[in-house]
Amino acid sequence: MPFSIKSEHADKLLVELRELTGEGITEAITRSLEMRLTELKRQPRPDADRIRQLTQELRDTFAIPAWQPGDSELSSTHGSILYGDDGLPR
């Protein structure tokens, strides 16, 4: 899938990278993106940690069991929290 980068700075960086590595354009860009993604995935994610903490607090507050793959009780457990006996949303 072709794409175009309209930045002289990016073009200069790509030329320098290719000169140092001997890689083609596609390989240089792909490897650079892979390295950046790997680096980002290693960094702590405060938002994700906060979401996990809030999720646990909600489970504890409302006695909601954590969902497990293959859990057949998912709809009835959460349904009783979301819907009243009349089947309407609470």
PyMOL Python script that loads the backbone (N, CA, C, O; Angstrom):
from pymol import cmd

cmd.read_pdbstr("""\
ATOM      1  N   MET A   1       0.851  -1.170   0.000  1.00  0.00           N
ATOM      2  CA  MET A   1       0.000   0.000   0.000  1.00  0.00           C
ATOM      3  C   MET A   1       0.899   1.237   0.000  1.00  0.00           C
ATOM      4  O   MET A   1       1.637   1.444   0.964  1.00  0.00           O
ATOM      5  N   PRO A   2       0.865   2.048  -1.024  1.00  0.00           N
ATOM      6  CA  PRO A   2       1.755   3.204  -1.114  1.00  0.00           C
ATOM      7  C   PRO A   2       1.320   4.325  -0.181  1.00  0.00           C
ATOM      8  O   PRO A   2       0.132   4.507   0.082  1.00  0.00           O
ATOM      9  N   PHE A   3       2.293   5.065   0.311  1.00  0.00           N
ATOM     10  CA  PHE A   3       1.999   6.274   1.057  1.00  0.00           C
ATOM     11  C   PHE A   3       3.079   7.304   0.767  1.00  0.00           C
ATOM     12  O   PHE A   3       4.182   6.962   0.339  1.00  0.00           O
ATOM     13  N   SER A   4       2.754   8.550   1.002  1.00  0.00           N
ATOM     14  CA  SER A   4       3.668   9.635   0.688  1.00  0.00           C
ATOM     15  C   SER A   4       3.889  10.480   1.925  1.00  0.00           C
ATOM     16  O   SER A   4       2.942  10.835   2.627  1.00  0.00           O
ATOM     17  N   ILE A   5       5.154  10.800   2.189  1.00  0.00           N
ATOM     18  CA  ILE A   5       5.482  11.657   3.320  1.00  0.00           C
ATOM     19  C   ILE A   5       5.962  12.982   2.748  1.00  0.00           C
ATOM     20  O   ILE A   5       6.941  13.027   2.003  1.00  0.00           O
ATOM     21  N   LYS A   6       5.283  14.038   3.095  1.00  0.00           N
ATOM     22  CA  LYS A   6       5.601  15.353   2.551  1.00  0.00           C
ATOM     23  C   LYS A   6       6.342  16.176   3.600  1.00  0.00           C
ATOM     24  O   LYS A   6       5.854  17.207   4.061  1.00  0.00           O
ATOM     25  N   SER A   7       7.520  15.703   3.965  1.00  0.00           N
ATOM     26  CA  SER A   7       8.339  16.385   4.957  1.00  0.00           C
ATOM     27  C   SER A   7       9.798  16.270   4.550  1.00  0.00           C
ATOM     28  O   SER A   7      10.336  15.170   4.420  1.00  0.00           O
ATOM     29  N   GLU A   8      10.423  17.407   4.354  1.00  0.00           N
ATOM     30  CA  GLU A   8      11.842  17.385   3.987  1.00  0.00           C
ATOM     31  C   GLU A   8      12.680  16.780   5.112  1.00  0.00           C
ATOM     32  O   GLU A   8      13.640  16.051   4.859  1.00  0.00           O
ATOM     33  N   HIS A   9      12.310  17.087   6.349  1.00  0.00           N
ATOM     34  CA  HIS A   9      13.052  16.551   7.498  1.00  0.00           C
ATOM     35  C   HIS A   9      12.972  15.020   7.526  1.00  0.00           C
ATOM     36  O   HIS A   9      13.982  14.342   7.715  1.00  0.00           O
ATOM     37  N   ALA A  10      11.768  14.490   7.338  1.00  0.00           N
ATOM     38  CA  ALA A  10      11.592  13.031   7.328  1.00  0.00           C
ATOM     39  C   ALA A  10      12.382  12.415   6.174  1.00  0.00           C
ATOM     40  O   ALA A  10      12.985  11.352   6.324  1.00  0.00           O
ATOM     41  N   ASP A  11      12.376  13.079   5.042  1.00  0.00           N
ATOM     42  CA  ASP A  11      13.122  12.569   3.891  1.00  0.00           C
ATOM     43  C   ASP A  11      14.623  12.543   4.185  1.00  0.00           C
ATOM     44  O   ASP A  11      15.302  11.574   3.846  1.00  0.00           O
ATOM     45  N   LYS A  12      15.140  13.587   4.806  1.00  0.00           N
ATOM     46  CA  LYS A  12      16.559  13.626   5.159  1.00  0.00           C
ATOM     47  C   LYS A  12      16.914  12.529   6.158  1.00  0.00           C
ATOM     48  O   LYS A  12      17.955  11.882   6.044  1.00  0.00           O
ATOM     49  N   LEU A  13      16.026  12.327   7.146  1.00  0.00           N
ATOM     50  CA  LEU A  13      16.262  11.263   8.122  1.00  0.00           C
ATOM     51  C   LEU A  13      16.276   9.894   7.448  1.00  0.00           C
ATOM     52  O   LEU A  13      17.108   9.045   7.769  1.00  0.00           O
ATOM     53  N   LEU A  14      15.357   9.688   6.520  1.00  0.00           N
ATOM     54  CA  LEU A  14      15.291   8.413   5.814  1.00  0.00           C
ATOM     55  C   LEU A  14      16.543   8.184   4.957  1.00  0.00           C
ATOM     56  O   LEU A  14      17.076   7.075   4.920  1.00  0.00           O
ATOM     57  N   VAL A  15      17.002   9.221   4.279  1.00  0.00           N
ATOM     58  CA  VAL A  15      18.220   9.100   3.471  1.00  0.00           C
ATOM     59  C   VAL A  15      19.406   8.747   4.372  1.00  0.00           C
ATOM     60  O   VAL A  15      20.193   7.858   4.046  1.00  0.00           O
ATOM     61  N   GLU A  16      19.532   9.440   5.502  1.00  0.00           N
ATOM     62  CA  GLU A  16      20.643   9.159   6.425  1.00  0.00           C
ATOM     63  C   GLU A  16      20.557   7.739   6.971  1.00  0.00           C
ATOM     64  O   GLU A  16      21.567   7.039   7.045  1.00  0.00           O
ATOM     65  N   LEU A  17      19.373   7.317   7.349  1.00  0.00           N
ATOM     66  CA  LEU A  17      19.184   5.957   7.873  1.00  0.00           C
ATOM     67  C   LEU A  17      19.560   4.922   6.822  1.00  0.00           C
ATOM     68  O   LEU A  17      20.244   3.945   7.130  1.00  0.00           O
ATOM     69  N   ARG A  18      19.124   5.125   5.599  1.00  0.00           N
ATOM     70  CA  ARG A  18      19.422   4.177   4.524  1.00  0.00           C
ATOM     71  C   ARG A  18      20.913   4.122   4.236  1.00  0.00           C
ATOM     72  O   ARG A  18      21.452   3.054   3.947  1.00  0.00           O
ATOM     73  N   GLU A  19      21.586   5.273   4.314  1.00  0.00           N
ATOM     74  CA  GLU A  19      23.036   5.288   4.093  1.00  0.00           C
ATOM     75  C   GLU A  19      23.765   4.500   5.178  1.00  0.00           C
ATOM     76  O   GLU A  19      24.745   3.809   4.896  1.00  0.00           O
ATOM     77  N   LEU A  20      23.288   4.603   6.413  1.00  0.00           N
ATOM     78  CA  LEU A  20      23.936   3.899   7.524  1.00  0.00           C
ATOM     79  C   LEU A  20      23.651   2.397   7.516  1.00  0.00           C
ATOM     80  O   LEU A  20      24.503   1.596   7.903  1.00  0.00           O
ATOM     81  N   THR A  21      22.450   2.021   7.073  1.00  0.00           N
ATOM     82  CA  THR A  21      22.045   0.617   7.163  1.00  0.00           C
ATOM     83  C   THR A  21      22.127  -0.135   5.849  1.00  0.00           C
ATOM     84  O   THR A  21      22.250  -1.359   5.842  1.00  0.00           O
ATOM     85  N   GLY A  22      22.060   0.579   4.746  1.00  0.00           N
ATOM     86  CA  GLY A  22      22.021  -0.085   3.451  1.00  0.00           C
ATOM     87  C   GLY A  22      20.653  -0.673   3.138  1.00  0.00           C
ATOM     88  O   GLY A  22      20.513  -1.428   2.176  1.00  0.00           O
ATOM     89  N   GLU A  23      19.656  -0.342   3.925  1.00  0.00           N
ATOM     90  CA  GLU A  23      18.300  -0.872   3.726  1.00  0.00           C
ATOM     91  C   GLU A  23      17.577  -0.099   2.634  1.00  0.00           C
ATOM     92  O   GLU A  23      17.896   1.054   2.344  1.00  0.00           O
ATOM     93  N   GLY A  24      16.595  -0.764   2.039  1.00  0.00           N
ATOM     94  CA  GLY A  24      15.705  -0.092   1.102  1.00  0.00           C
ATOM     95  C   GLY A  24      14.712   0.759   1.872  1.00  0.00           C
ATOM     96  O   GLY A  24      14.644   0.697   3.099  1.00  0.00           O
ATOM     97  N   ILE A  25      13.950   1.547   1.146  1.00  0.00           N
ATOM     98  CA  ILE A  25      12.982   2.447   1.787  1.00  0.00           C
ATOM     99  C   ILE A  25      11.978   1.678   2.633  1.00  0.00           C
ATOM    100  O   ILE A  25      11.766   2.007   3.800  1.00  0.00           O
ATOM    101  N   THR A  26      11.366   0.666   2.056  1.00  0.00           N
ATOM    102  CA  THR A  26      10.338  -0.098   2.768  1.00  0.00           C
ATOM    103  C   THR A  26      10.914  -0.754   4.020  1.00  0.00           C
ATOM    104  O   THR A  26      10.318  -0.681   5.094  1.00  0.00           O
ATOM    105  N   GLU A  27      12.065  -1.389   3.879  1.00  0.00           N
ATOM    106  CA  GLU A  27      12.669  -2.070   5.025  1.00  0.00           C
ATOM    107  C   GLU A  27      13.056  -1.071   6.112  1.00  0.00           C
ATOM    108  O   GLU A  27      12.834  -1.325   7.296  1.00  0.00           O
ATOM    109  N   ALA A  28      13.630   0.057   5.718  1.00  0.00           N
ATOM    110  CA  ALA A  28      14.041   1.062   6.701  1.00  0.00           C
ATOM    111  C   ALA A  28      12.841   1.600   7.470  1.00  0.00           C
ATOM    112  O   ALA A  28      12.894   1.742   8.692  1.00  0.00           O
ATOM    113  N   ILE A  29      11.769   1.898   6.760  1.00  0.00           N
ATOM    114  CA  ILE A  29      10.565   2.423   7.413  1.00  0.00           C
ATOM    115  C   ILE A  29       9.928   1.355   8.287  1.00  0.00           C
ATOM    116  O   ILE A  29       9.555   1.632   9.427  1.00  0.00           O
ATOM    117  N   THR A  30       9.799   0.140   7.772  1.00  0.00           N
ATOM    118  CA  THR A  30       9.182  -0.943   8.537  1.00  0.00           C
ATOM    119  C   THR A  30       9.942  -1.223   9.820  1.00  0.00           C
ATOM    120  O   THR A  30       9.342  -1.324  10.890  1.00  0.00           O
ATOM    121  N   ARG A  31      11.256  -1.349   9.719  1.00  0.00           N
ATOM    122  CA  ARG A  31      12.068  -1.629  10.914  1.00  0.00           C
ATOM    123  C   ARG A  31      11.990  -0.488  11.910  1.00  0.00           C
ATOM    124  O   ARG A  31      11.936  -0.726  13.116  1.00  0.00           O
ATOM    125  N   SER A  32      11.984   0.736  11.431  1.00  0.00           N
ATOM    126  CA  SER A  32      11.881   1.894  12.320  1.00  0.00           C
ATOM    127  C   SER A  32      10.547   1.904  13.059  1.00  0.00           C
ATOM    128  O   SER A  32      10.497   2.165  14.261  1.00  0.00           O
ATOM    129  N   LEU A  33       9.479   1.621  12.341  1.00  0.00           N
ATOM    130  CA  LEU A  33       8.161   1.575  12.972  1.00  0.00           C
ATOM    131  C   LEU A  33       8.079   0.441  13.994  1.00  0.00           C
ATOM    132  O   LEU A  33       7.521   0.617  15.077  1.00  0.00           O
ATOM    133  N   GLU A  34       8.636  -0.721  13.647  1.00  0.00           N
ATOM    134  CA  GLU A  34       8.636  -1.850  14.583  1.00  0.00           C
ATOM    135  C   GLU A  34       9.403  -1.503  15.856  1.00  0.00           C
ATOM    136  O   GLU A  34       8.958  -1.815  16.961  1.00  0.00           O
ATOM    137  N   MET A  35      10.565  -0.852  15.694  1.00  0.00           N
ATOM    138  CA  MET A  35      11.359  -0.485  16.864  1.00  0.00           C
ATOM    139  C   MET A  35      10.619   0.522  17.732  1.00  0.00           C
ATOM    140  O   MET A  35      10.644   0.414  18.958  1.00  0.00           O
ATOM    141  N   ARG A  36       9.967   1.491  17.123  1.00  0.00           N
ATOM    142  CA  ARG A  36       9.218   2.505  17.879  1.00  0.00           C
ATOM    143  C   ARG A  36       8.059   1.873  18.622  1.00  0.00           C
ATOM    144  O   ARG A  36       7.824   2.193  19.787  1.00  0.00           O
ATOM    145  N   LEU A  37       7.329   0.978  17.964  1.00  0.00           N
ATOM    146  CA  LEU A  37       6.207   0.302  18.617  1.00  0.00           C
ATOM    147  C   LEU A  37       6.676  -0.558  19.777  1.00  0.00           C
ATOM    148  O   LEU A  37       6.042  -0.573  20.832  1.00  0.00           O
ATOM    149  N   THR A  38       7.769  -1.267  19.598  1.00  0.00           N
ATOM    150  CA  THR A  38       8.326  -2.089  20.678  1.00  0.00           C
ATOM    151  C   THR A  38       8.679  -1.214  21.863  1.00  0.00           C
ATOM    152  O   THR A  38       8.386  -1.561  23.007  1.00  0.00           O
ATOM    153  N   GLU A  39       9.308  -0.081  21.593  1.00  0.00           N
ATOM    154  CA  GLU A  39       9.689   0.846  22.658  1.00  0.00           C
ATOM    155  C   GLU A  39       8.462   1.384  23.399  1.00  0.00           C
ATOM    156  O   GLU A  39       8.450   1.450  24.628  1.00  0.00           O
ATOM    157  N   LEU A  40       7.444   1.761  22.649  1.00  0.00           N
ATOM    158  CA  LEU A  40       6.226   2.299  23.265  1.00  0.00           C
ATOM    159  C   LEU A  40       5.491   1.257  24.099  1.00  0.00           C
ATOM    160  O   LEU A  40       4.944   1.573  25.155  1.00  0.00           O
ATOM    161  N   LYS A  41       5.479   0.016  23.623  1.00  0.00           N
ATOM    162  CA  LYS A  41       4.781  -1.047  24.354  1.00  0.00           C
ATOM    163  C   LYS A  41       5.477  -1.393  25.663  1.00  0.00           C
ATOM    164  O   LYS A  41       4.842  -1.912  26.581  1.00  0.00           O
ATOM    165  N   ARG A  42       6.774  -1.112  25.762  1.00  0.00           N
ATOM    166  CA  ARG A  42       7.518  -1.385  26.994  1.00  0.00           C
ATOM    167  C   ARG A  42       7.277  -0.326  28.052  1.00  0.00           C
ATOM    168  O   ARG A  42       7.473  -0.584  29.239  1.00  0.00           O
ATOM    169  N   GLN A  43       6.855   0.858  27.641  1.00  0.00           N
ATOM    170  CA  GLN A  43       6.671   1.958  28.580  1.00  0.00           C
ATOM    171  C   GLN A  43       5.418   1.741  29.418  1.00  0.00           C
ATOM    172  O   GLN A  43       4.437   1.168  28.944  1.00  0.00           O
ATOM    173  N   PRO A  44       5.455   2.201  30.666  1.00  0.00           N
ATOM    174  CA  PRO A  44       4.258   2.096  31.501  1.00  0.00           C
ATOM    175  C   PRO A  44       3.115   2.895  30.881  1.00  0.00           C
ATOM    176  O   PRO A  44       3.323   3.938  30.261  1.00  0.00           O
ATOM    177  N   ARG A  45       1.929   2.386  31.065  1.00  0.00           N
ATOM    178  CA  ARG A  45       0.750   3.054  30.525  1.00  0.00           C
ATOM    179  C   ARG A  45      -0.146   3.468  31.679  1.00  0.00           C
ATOM    180  O   ARG A  45      -1.000   2.691  32.106  1.00  0.00           O
ATOM    181  N   PRO A  46       0.038   4.686  32.192  1.00  0.00           N
ATOM    182  CA  PRO A  46      -0.729   5.116  33.360  1.00  0.00           C
ATOM    183  C   PRO A  46      -2.234   5.063  33.137  1.00  0.00           C
ATOM    184  O   PRO A  46      -2.981   4.735  34.059  1.00  0.00           O
ATOM    185  N   ASP A  47      -2.696   5.383  31.920  1.00  0.00           N
ATOM    186  CA  ASP A  47      -4.137   5.340  31.663  1.00  0.00           C
ATOM    187  C   ASP A  47      -4.669   3.921  31.786  1.00  0.00           C
ATOM    188  O   ASP A  47      -5.722   3.702  32.385  1.00  0.00           O
ATOM    189  N   ALA A  48      -3.949   2.957  31.222  1.00  0.00           N
ATOM    190  CA  ALA A  48      -4.388   1.561  31.294  1.00  0.00           C
ATOM    191  C   ALA A  48      -4.372   1.076  32.737  1.00  0.00           C
ATOM    192  O   ALA A  48      -5.278   0.359  33.163  1.00  0.00           O
ATOM    193  N   ASP A  49      -3.339   1.466  33.497  1.00  0.00           N
ATOM    194  CA  ASP A  49      -3.276   1.069  34.901  1.00  0.00           C
ATOM    195  C   ASP A  49      -4.446   1.669  35.680  1.00  0.00           C
ATOM    196  O   ASP A  49      -5.032   0.998  36.530  1.00  0.00           O
ATOM    197  N   ARG A  50      -4.789   2.924  35.397  1.00  0.00           N
ATOM    198  CA  ARG A  50      -5.912   3.575  36.087  1.00  0.00           C
ATOM    199  C   ARG A  50      -7.235   2.898  35.712  1.00  0.00           C
ATOM    200  O   ARG A  50      -8.107   2.728  36.564  1.00  0.00           O
ATOM    201  N   ILE A  51      -7.384   2.520  34.462  1.00  0.00           N
ATOM    202  CA  ILE A  51      -8.609   1.821  34.045  1.00  0.00           C
ATOM    203  C   ILE A  51      -8.723   0.483  34.760  1.00  0.00           C
ATOM    204  O   ILE A  51      -9.807   0.116  35.214  1.00  0.00           O
ATOM    205  N   ARG A  52      -7.608  -0.258  34.866  1.00  0.00           N
ATOM    206  CA  ARG A  52      -7.633  -1.533  35.595  1.00  0.00           C
ATOM    207  C   ARG A  52      -8.011  -1.317  37.059  1.00  0.00           C
ATOM    208  O   ARG A  52      -8.780  -2.092  37.627  1.00  0.00           O
ATOM    209  N   GLN A  53      -7.465  -0.257  37.668  1.00  0.00           N
ATOM    210  CA  GLN A  53      -7.775   0.032  39.070  1.00  0.00           C
ATOM    211  C   GLN A  53      -9.262   0.372  39.236  1.00  0.00           C
ATOM    212  O   GLN A  53      -9.911  -0.128  40.155  1.00  0.00           O
ATOM    213  N   LEU A  54      -9.798   1.210  38.363  1.00  0.00           N
ATOM    214  CA  LEU A  54     -11.215   1.560  38.449  1.00  0.00           C
ATOM    215  C   LEU A  54     -12.105   0.350  38.216  1.00  0.00           C
ATOM    216  O   LEU A  54     -13.124   0.187  38.887  1.00  0.00           O
ATOM    217  N   THR A  55     -11.725  -0.496  37.270  1.00  0.00           N
ATOM    218  CA  THR A  55     -12.487  -1.718  37.007  1.00  0.00           C
ATOM    219  C   THR A  55     -12.536  -2.594  38.246  1.00  0.00           C
ATOM    220  O   THR A  55     -13.591  -3.125  38.594  1.00  0.00           O
ATOM    221  N   GLN A  56     -11.394  -2.748  38.915  1.00  0.00           N
ATOM    222  CA  GLN A  56     -11.358  -3.565  40.125  1.00  0.00           C
ATOM    223  C   GLN A  56     -12.208  -2.942  41.231  1.00  0.00           C
ATOM    224  O   GLN A  56     -12.901  -3.653  41.958  1.00  0.00           O
ATOM    225  N   GLU A  57     -12.156  -1.622  41.356  1.00  0.00           N
ATOM    226  CA  GLU A  57     -12.979  -0.950  42.365  1.00  0.00           C
ATOM    227  C   GLU A  57     -14.463  -1.169  42.097  1.00  0.00           C
ATOM    228  O   GLU A  57     -15.232  -1.396  43.032  1.00  0.00           O
ATOM    229  N   LEU A  58     -14.875  -1.102  40.829  1.00  0.00           N
ATOM    230  CA  LEU A  58     -16.280  -1.361  40.489  1.00  0.00           C
ATOM    231  C   LEU A  58     -16.671  -2.798  40.800  1.00  0.00           C
ATOM    232  O   LEU A  58     -17.744  -3.059  41.343  1.00  0.00           O
ATOM    233  N   ARG A  59     -15.775  -3.738  40.444  1.00  0.00           N
ATOM    234  CA  ARG A  59     -16.067  -5.140  40.754  1.00  0.00           C
ATOM    235  C   ARG A  59     -16.239  -5.336  42.250  1.00  0.00           C
ATOM    236  O   ARG A  59     -17.166  -6.014  42.694  1.00  0.00           O
ATOM    237  N   ASP A  60     -15.337  -4.739  43.030  1.00  0.00           N
ATOM    238  CA  ASP A  60     -15.406  -4.883  44.486  1.00  0.00           C
ATOM    239  C   ASP A  60     -16.671  -4.231  45.038  1.00  0.00           C
ATOM    240  O   ASP A  60     -17.338  -4.803  45.900  1.00  0.00           O
ATOM    241  N   THR A  61     -17.003  -3.038  44.547  1.00  0.00           N
ATOM    242  CA  THR A  61     -18.165  -2.302  45.040  1.00  0.00           C
ATOM    243  C   THR A  61     -19.466  -3.027  44.733  1.00  0.00           C
ATOM    244  O   THR A  61     -20.337  -3.129  45.597  1.00  0.00           O
ATOM    245  N   PHE A  62     -19.606  -3.525  43.526  1.00  0.00           N
ATOM    246  CA  PHE A  62     -20.858  -4.140  43.109  1.00  0.00           C
ATOM    247  C   PHE A  62     -20.815  -5.662  43.100  1.00  0.00           C
ATOM    248  O   PHE A  62     -21.739  -6.309  42.607  1.00  0.00           O
ATOM    249  N   ALA A  63     -19.756  -6.228  43.638  1.00  0.00           N
ATOM    250  CA  ALA A  63     -19.591  -7.689  43.697  1.00  0.00           C
ATOM    251  C   ALA A  63     -19.742  -8.321  42.316  1.00  0.00           C
ATOM    252  O   ALA A  63     -20.439  -9.323  42.155  1.00  0.00           O
ATOM    253  N   ILE A  64     -19.087  -7.731  41.328  1.00  0.00           N
ATOM    254  CA  ILE A  64     -19.128  -8.247  39.960  1.00  0.00           C
ATOM    255  C   ILE A  64     -17.926  -9.168  39.776  1.00  0.00           C
ATOM    256  O   ILE A  64     -16.787  -8.723  39.917  1.00  0.00           O
ATOM    257  N   PRO A  65     -18.156 -10.429  39.467  1.00  0.00           N
ATOM    258  CA  PRO A  65     -17.011 -11.303  39.231  1.00  0.00           C
ATOM    259  C   PRO A  65     -16.293 -10.931  37.940  1.00  0.00           C
ATOM    260  O   PRO A  65     -16.920 -10.496  36.975  1.00  0.00           O
ATOM    261  N   ALA A  66     -15.000 -11.101  37.931  1.00  0.00           N
ATOM    262  CA  ALA A  66     -14.221 -10.836  36.723  1.00  0.00           C
ATOM    263  C   ALA A  66     -14.622 -11.837  35.650  1.00  0.00           C
ATOM    264  O   ALA A  66     -14.804 -13.019  35.939  1.00  0.00           O
ATOM    265  N   TRP A  67     -14.761 -11.371  34.417  1.00  0.00           N
ATOM    266  CA  TRP A  67     -15.121 -12.256  33.322  1.00  0.00           C
ATOM    267  C   TRP A  67     -13.937 -13.136  32.972  1.00  0.00           C
ATOM    268  O   TRP A  67     -12.796 -12.678  32.918  1.00  0.00           O
ATOM    269  N   GLN A  68     -14.221 -14.388  32.741  1.00  0.00           N
ATOM    270  CA  GLN A  68     -13.224 -15.356  32.304  1.00  0.00           C
ATOM    271  C   GLN A  68     -13.650 -15.908  30.950  1.00  0.00           C
ATOM    272  O   GLN A  68     -14.841 -16.124  30.728  1.00  0.00           O
ATOM    273  N   PRO A  69     -12.714 -16.139  30.045  1.00  0.00           N
ATOM    274  CA  PRO A  69     -13.094 -16.705  28.748  1.00  0.00           C
ATOM    275  C   PRO A  69     -13.896 -17.999  28.928  1.00  0.00           C
ATOM    276  O   PRO A  69     -13.521 -18.874  29.709  1.00  0.00           O
ATOM    277  N   GLY A  70     -14.988 -18.100  28.202  1.00  0.00           N
ATOM    278  CA  GLY A  70     -15.842 -19.273  28.281  1.00  0.00           C
ATOM    279  C   GLY A  70     -16.831 -19.221  29.429  1.00  0.00           C
ATOM    280  O   GLY A  70     -17.572 -20.181  29.641  1.00  0.00           O
ATOM    281  N   ASP A  71     -16.862 -18.128  30.176  1.00  0.00           N
ATOM    282  CA  ASP A  71     -17.760 -17.985  31.324  1.00  0.00           C
ATOM    283  C   ASP A  71     -19.200 -17.915  30.835  1.00  0.00           C
ATOM    284  O   ASP A  71     -19.580 -16.966  30.149  1.00  0.00           O
ATOM    285  N   SER A  72     -19.991 -18.904  31.181  1.00  0.00           N
ATOM    286  CA  SER A  72     -21.382 -18.942  30.727  1.00  0.00           C
ATOM    287  C   SER A  72     -22.273 -18.019  31.544  1.00  0.00           C
ATOM    288  O   SER A  72     -23.414 -17.767  31.157  1.00  0.00           O
ATOM    289  N   GLU A  73     -21.778 -17.513  32.658  1.00  0.00           N
ATOM    290  CA  GLU A  73     -22.577 -16.651  33.529  1.00  0.00           C
ATOM    291  C   GLU A  73     -22.479 -15.175  33.172  1.00  0.00           C
ATOM    292  O   GLU A  73     -23.083 -14.341  33.846  1.00  0.00           O
ATOM    293  N   LEU A  74     -21.742 -14.839  32.141  1.00  0.00           N
ATOM    294  CA  LEU A  74     -21.502 -13.437  31.825  1.00  0.00           C
ATOM    295  C   LEU A  74     -22.802 -12.662  31.662  1.00  0.00           C
ATOM    296  O   LEU A  74     -22.984 -11.630  32.308  1.00  0.00           O
ATOM    297  N   SER A  75     -23.703 -13.132  30.819  1.00  0.00           N
ATOM    298  CA  SER A  75     -24.904 -12.353  30.547  1.00  0.00           C
ATOM    299  C   SER A  75     -25.834 -12.291  31.748  1.00  0.00           C
ATOM    300  O   SER A  75     -26.410 -11.236  32.015  1.00  0.00           O
ATOM    301  N   SER A  76     -25.999 -13.382  32.478  1.00  0.00           N
ATOM    302  CA  SER A  76     -26.911 -13.335  33.627  1.00  0.00           C
ATOM    303  C   SER A  76     -26.327 -12.526  34.768  1.00  0.00           C
ATOM    304  O   SER A  76     -27.064 -11.815  35.452  1.00  0.00           O
ATOM    305  N   THR A  77     -25.014 -12.614  34.995  1.00  0.00           N
ATOM    306  CA  THR A  77     -24.395 -11.835  36.066  1.00  0.00           C
ATOM    307  C   THR A  77     -24.520 -10.350  35.786  1.00  0.00           C
ATOM    308  O   THR A  77     -24.971  -9.580  36.634  1.00  0.00           O
ATOM    309  N   HIS A  78     -24.118  -9.958  34.596  1.00  0.00           N
ATOM    310  CA  HIS A  78     -24.154  -8.544  34.267  1.00  0.00           C
ATOM    311  C   HIS A  78     -25.574  -8.087  33.954  1.00  0.00           C
ATOM    312  O   HIS A  78     -25.925  -6.930  34.184  1.00  0.00           O
ATOM    313  N   GLY A  79     -26.368  -8.979  33.440  1.00  0.00           N
ATOM    314  CA  GLY A  79     -27.758  -8.632  33.170  1.00  0.00           C
ATOM    315  C   GLY A  79     -28.501  -8.248  34.431  1.00  0.00           C
ATOM    316  O   GLY A  79     -29.319  -7.328  34.401  1.00  0.00           O
ATOM    317  N   SER A  80     -28.242  -8.924  35.539  1.00  0.00           N
ATOM    318  CA  SER A  80     -28.935  -8.602  36.787  1.00  0.00           C
ATOM    319  C   SER A  80     -28.512  -7.249  37.324  1.00  0.00           C
ATOM    320  O   SER A  80     -29.260  -6.621  38.074  1.00  0.00           O
ATOM    321  N   ILE A  81     -27.341  -6.796  36.958  1.00  0.00           N
ATOM    322  CA  ILE A  81     -26.885  -5.484  37.392  1.00  0.00           C
ATOM    323  C   ILE A  81     -27.468  -4.396  36.498  1.00  0.00           C
ATOM    324  O   ILE A  81     -27.838  -3.324  36.978  1.00  0.00           O
ATOM    325  N   LEU A  82     -27.550  -4.672  35.197  1.00  0.00           N
ATOM    326  CA  LEU A  82     -27.979  -3.674  34.241  1.00  0.00           C
ATOM    327  C   LEU A  82     -29.498  -3.588  34.095  1.00  0.00           C
ATOM    328  O   LEU A  82     -30.026  -2.527  33.761  1.00  0.00           O
ATOM    329  N   TYR A  83     -30.206  -4.699  34.343  1.00  0.00           N
ATOM    330  CA  TYR A  83     -31.639  -4.734  34.103  1.00  0.00           C
ATOM    331  C   TYR A  83     -32.403  -5.164  35.353  1.00  0.00           C
ATOM    332  O   TYR A  83     -31.946  -6.004  36.127  1.00  0.00           O
ATOM    333  N   GLY A  84     -33.594  -4.556  35.527  1.00  0.00           N
ATOM    334  CA  GLY A  84     -34.438  -4.914  36.654  1.00  0.00           C
ATOM    335  C   GLY A  84     -35.201  -6.201  36.370  1.00  0.00           C
ATOM    336  O   GLY A  84     -35.064  -6.788  35.297  1.00  0.00           O
ATOM    337  N   ASP A  85     -36.016  -6.642  37.349  1.00  0.00           N
ATOM    338  CA  ASP A  85     -36.808  -7.864  37.193  1.00  0.00           C
ATOM    339  C   ASP A  85     -37.805  -7.768  36.046  1.00  0.00           C
ATOM    340  O   ASP A  85     -38.223  -8.784  35.490  1.00  0.00           O
ATOM    341  N   ASP A  86     -38.183  -6.541  35.696  1.00  0.00           N
ATOM    342  CA  ASP A  86     -39.130  -6.346  34.602  1.00  0.00           C
ATOM    343  C   ASP A  86     -38.455  -6.372  33.234  1.00  0.00           C
ATOM    344  O   ASP A  86     -39.122  -6.237  32.209  1.00  0.00           O
ATOM    345  N   GLY A  87     -37.126  -6.548  33.216  1.00  0.00           N
ATOM    346  CA  GLY A  87     -36.381  -6.626  31.964  1.00  0.00           C
ATOM    347  C   GLY A  87     -35.998  -5.269  31.387  1.00  0.00           C
ATOM    348  O   GLY A  87     -35.384  -5.198  30.322  1.00  0.00           O
ATOM    349  N   LEU A  88     -36.350  -4.203  32.074  1.00  0.00           N
ATOM    350  CA  LEU A  88     -36.013  -2.864  31.607  1.00  0.00           C
ATOM    351  C   LEU A  88     -34.697  -2.404  32.238  1.00  0.00           C
ATOM    352  O   LEU A  88     -34.335  -2.854  33.325  1.00  0.00           O
ATOM    353  N   PRO A  89     -33.995  -1.517  31.560  1.00  0.00           N
ATOM    354  CA  PRO A  89     -32.740  -1.010  32.145  1.00  0.00           C
ATOM    355  C   PRO A  89     -32.997  -0.334  33.475  1.00  0.00           C
ATOM    356  O   PRO A  89     -34.013   0.335  33.663  1.00  0.00           O
ATOM    357  N   ARG A  90     -32.065  -0.517  34.393  1.00  0.00           N
ATOM    358  CA  ARG A  90     -32.204   0.134  35.717  1.00  0.00           C
ATOM    359  C   ARG A  90     -31.969   1.602  35.613  1.00  0.00           C
ATOM    360  O   ARG A  90     -32.043   2.312  36.616  1.00  0.00           O
TER     361      ARG A  90
END
""", "prot")
cmd.dss("prot")
cmd.show_as("cartoon", "prot")
cmd.util.cbc("prot")
cmd.orient("prot")
